[in-house]
Amino acid sequence: MTELPRYEYVKLADAIATDIASGKLPQGAALPGERAMTDLYSVSIGTVRRAVVELRKRGLVATLPAKGTYVIGMPEPTDDRPKTSE
């Protein structure tokens, strides 16, 4: 079975989440502005906005009006092992 393609905003959110997990974007760090991210990641501003919403849903960032978007959390570790009943 083939995997479904992921939306660009999900790819961007995953890339930023990886930067947060690696420490490249530590807690308290500001994300680049929307327009800067469009240039940095070569995506549209709509994609950037949807990615930021996705990161907020994941609890990784918070946006302060007129201040910017800041890292507030770390991604949950993923456990890809199959679940077994004990």
Backbone torsions as a table, in degrees:
resi	resn	phi	psi	omega
1	MET	NA	130.7	-179.0
2	THR	-84.6	149.5	178.0
3	GLU	-76.8	145.9	174.9
4	LEU	-73.9	145.4	177.8
5	PRO	-66.6	145.5	178.5
6	ARG	-91.3	146.3	176.5
7	TYR	-65.8	151.8	-179.7
8	GLU	-59.6	-38.7	-178.7
9	TYR	-66.5	-32.0	177.7
10	VAL	-70.2	-40.7	176.6
11	LYS	-60.2	-43.3	179.3
12	LEU	-65.3	-45.4	178.3
13	ALA	-60.1	-41.5	178.1
14	ASP	-63.9	-39.6	179.1
15	ALA	-64.2	-42.4	179.4
16	ILE	-68.7	-39.5	177.3
17	ALA	-61.5	-36.5	176.7
18	THR	-64.8	-41.0	177.4
19	ASP	-64.1	-35.5	178.1
20	ILE	-68.5	-46.3	-178.5
21	ALA	-63.6	-34.6	-177.8
22	SER	-79.7	-12.4	-177.8
23	GLY	92.7	-4.0	177.1
24	LYS	-61.6	-33.6	172.9
25	LEU	-118.6	89.7	-177.1
26	PRO	-73.7	165.8	177.8
27	GLN	-56.6	132.7	-178.7
28	GLY	94.7	-13.0	-179.9
29	ALA	-72.4	144.8	176.3
30	ALA	-87.1	136.7	171.1
31	LEU	-73.7	153.1	174.7
32	PRO	-59.4	158.2	177.1
33	GLY	-64.2	163.9	-177.3
34	GLU	-55.7	-48.1	-177.9
35	ARG	-66.1	-36.8	177.1
36	ALA	-64.8	-38.7	179.3
37	MET	-68.3	-31.7	177.5
38	THR	-62.0	-39.6	178.4
39	ASP	-74.3	-43.4	-177.2
40	LEU	-61.4	-42.7	-175.4
41	TYR	-105.4	0.7	179.8
42	SER	53.9	50.5	177.5
43	VAL	-130.7	170.1	179.2
44	SER	-78.8	163.2	179.3
45	ILE	-65.5	-32.1	176.4
46	GLY	-63.0	-38.9	177.5
47	THR	-65.0	-42.2	178.4
48	VAL	-61.5	-46.1	-178.3
49	ARG	-62.8	-42.2	179.0
50	ARG	-67.1	-36.5	178.5
51	ALA	-64.4	-41.1	178.9
52	VAL	-64.8	-40.7	176.1
53	VAL	-60.2	-43.2	178.5
54	GLU	-61.5	-43.1	178.5
55	LEU	-65.2	-35.4	175.9
56	ARG	-65.5	-41.6	178.2
57	LYS	-60.7	-35.6	179.6
58	ARG	-77.5	-7.3	179.3
59	GLY	77.8	22.2	-177.2
60	LEU	-94.6	-28.1	-177.6
61	VAL	-136.1	161.0	173.0
62	ALA	-133.7	142.7	179.6
63	THR	-109.5	127.3	176.2
64	LEU	-104.8	121.8	-177.9
65	PRO	-53.2	132.8	178.8
66	ALA	63.9	8.3	179.8
67	LYS	-117.0	-38.2	-179.4
68	GLY	129.1	-173.6	-179.4
69	THR	-114.8	131.4	-173.8
70	TYR	-125.0	148.0	176.5
71	VAL	-73.1	127.2	179.0
72	ILE	-121.9	-10.7	-176.7
73	GLY	-151.4	176.1	177.7
74	MET	-113.7	147.7	177.2
75	PRO	-64.4	147.4	176.0
76	GLU	-68.4	138.9	177.0
77	PRO	-64.7	141.3	179.7
78	THR	-97.5	139.0	177.8
79	ASP	-117.5	104.1	-176.0
80	ASP	-86.2	2.2	179.9
81	ARG	-71.7	146.0	178.1
82	PRO	-64.0	145.0	178.7
83	LYS	-76.7	136.4	176.7
84	THR	-126.1	144.7	177.1
85	SER	-88.1	138.1	-176.2
86	GLU	-109.2	NA	NA
